Amino acid sequence: MSTTESQPKAEREAPATRASFPHFLPITTRWSDMDVYGHVNNVVYYAYFDTVVAEFLMRTNGVNPHESRAIGLVVETRCSYFASLTFPEQVEAGLRVTRLGGTSVRYEIGIFKAGEATASAQGYFVHVYVDRDTRRPVPLPEHLKTALAPLVV
């Protein structure tokens, strides 16, 4: 029996719904987001992920990228794709927090076509907060926990 015959097929995750994200950021696709196949390139979705998290953190004073002593470093990331995006198109990045640990945060992001109920892509990334100078993990600052509290699901 071959290896593929003996292992059950993994279930593919279902796209998230808009209702499961407490924060959204509108993003306009750019011509440079496109690849030779006529859709937004897979690596660009990670830039959308980073954009919605950075926008939220900066807008809520969770992190000042130029001055905060504790900064978040991405240590893990993943993305699943369900429907293609193109240019020009309005998309909305949904954001939620599914784990607020002692030194880390797991952000989950859904990328939605404007007005669509289910995600075209979704994924996550994990920030470990470290001291800006030593790069050693530090406890999450209280102001960051306060800023992220409305996103925790």
C-alpha positions in Angstrom: 0.0 0.0 0.0 1.4 3.4 -0.9 1.8 6.2 1.6 -1.0 8.3 0.1 -3.4 5.4 0.3 -2.7 4.7 4.0 -3.1 8.4 5.2 -6.5 10.0 5.2 -6.9 13.3 3.3 -6.6 16.4 5.4 -9.8 18.5 5.5 -9.3 21.9 4.0 -10.2 24.7 6.3 -13.3 26.7 5.4 -13.0 30.5 4.7 -13.7 32.7 7.6 -16.7 35.0 7.7 -16.6 38.7 8.0 -18.6 38.5 11.3 -15.6 36.8 13.0 -13.3 39.8 12.8 -13.8 42.9 15.0 -11.5 45.3 13.0 -11.3 46.0 9.3 -8.9 48.1 7.2 -9.7 48.9 3.6 -6.8 48.3 1.2 -6.7 49.0 -2.6 -4.8 46.6 -4.7 -2.0 48.0 -6.8 -0.8 47.2 -10.3 2.5 46.1 -8.7 0.6 43.5 -6.6 -0.2 41.5 -9.7 1.8 38.6 -11.0 2.2 37.1 -14.5 -0.9 34.9 -13.9 -3.2 37.9 -13.7 -3.9 37.9 -9.9 -2.5 39.3 -6.7 0.7 37.4 -6.0 0.8 35.2 -2.9 3.5 37.1 -1.2 1.4 40.3 -1.3 -1.1 38.8 1.0 1.6 38.7 3.7 2.1 42.5 3.2 -1.7 43.0 3.6 -1.4 41.0 6.9 1.5 43.1 8.1 -0.3 46.3 7.1 -3.5 45.7 9.0 -1.6 44.7 12.2 0.8 47.7 12.0 -2.1 50.1 11.3 -4.0 48.9 14.3 -1.1 48.9 16.6 0.1 52.4 15.6 -3.5 53.9 15.6 -4.2 52.5 19.1 -0.8 53.4 20.5 -0.1 49.7 21.1 3.3 50.1 19.5 5.4 53.0 18.3 7.8 51.4 15.8 10.3 54.2 16.3 10.3 54.5 20.1 8.7 51.4 21.8 11.1 49.5 24.0 9.3 46.2 23.2 8.9 45.4 19.5 7.2 42.5 17.8 9.1 40.1 15.7 7.3 37.7 13.4 8.2 34.1 14.3 5.5 32.1 12.5 3.1 32.8 9.6 0.7 31.0 7.4 -1.9 31.8 4.6 -4.6 29.8 2.9 -6.1 31.0 -0.4 -9.7 30.6 -1.5 -10.4 33.1 -4.3 -8.2 35.3 -6.5 -7.9 39.0 -6.1 -7.0 41.3 -9.0 -6.2 44.9 -9.9 -8.0 47.3 -9.5 -10.0 46.0 -6.6 -11.0 47.1 -3.1 -10.3 44.6 -0.4 -10.8 44.7 3.4 -8.4 43.1 5.9 -10.1 41.8 9.0 -8.1 41.4 12.2 -8.6 39.4 15.4 -6.4 38.1 18.2 -6.7 34.5 19.1 -3.9 34.2 21.6 -2.6 36.8 23.9 0.3 35.2 25.8 3.0 36.4 28.2 5.4 37.4 25.5 3.6 36.7 22.3 0.4 37.5 20.3 -1.3 35.4 17.5 -3.0 37.7 15.0 -5.5 36.1 12.5 -6.3 38.0 9.4 -9.0 37.6 6.7 -8.7 39.2 3.4 -12.1 40.0 1.9 -13.2 41.4 -1.5 -15.2 44.5 -0.6 -18.7 43.5 0.4 -18.0 39.7 0.3 -19.2 37.6 3.3 -16.3 35.1 3.2 -12.6 35.5 3.0 -10.7 35.2 -0.3 -7.6 34.4 1.9 -6.9 34.0 5.6 -4.0 33.3 7.8 -2.1 34.3 10.9 1.2 35.4 12.2 2.7 35.3 15.6 4.6 38.2 17.1 7.1 37.6 19.9 7.8 40.8 21.8 11.4 41.5 22.5 13.6 44.2 23.9 14.5 46.6 21.0 18.3 46.4 21.9 18.9 42.9 23.2 16.3 41.1 21.1 15.4 38.9 24.1 11.7 38.2 24.8 10.0 40.5 27.2 6.5 40.5 28.8 3.8 42.2 26.7 3.5 45.8 27.9 0.3 46.7 29.6 -0.6 49.4 27.1 -0.3 46.8 24.3 -2.6 44.3 26.1 -5.1 47.2 26.6 -4.9 48.1 22.9 -5.4 44.5 21.8 -8.2 43.6 24.2 -11.0 44.6 21.8 -9.6 42.2 19.2 -9.4 39.1 21.4 -11.9 36.4 20.3 
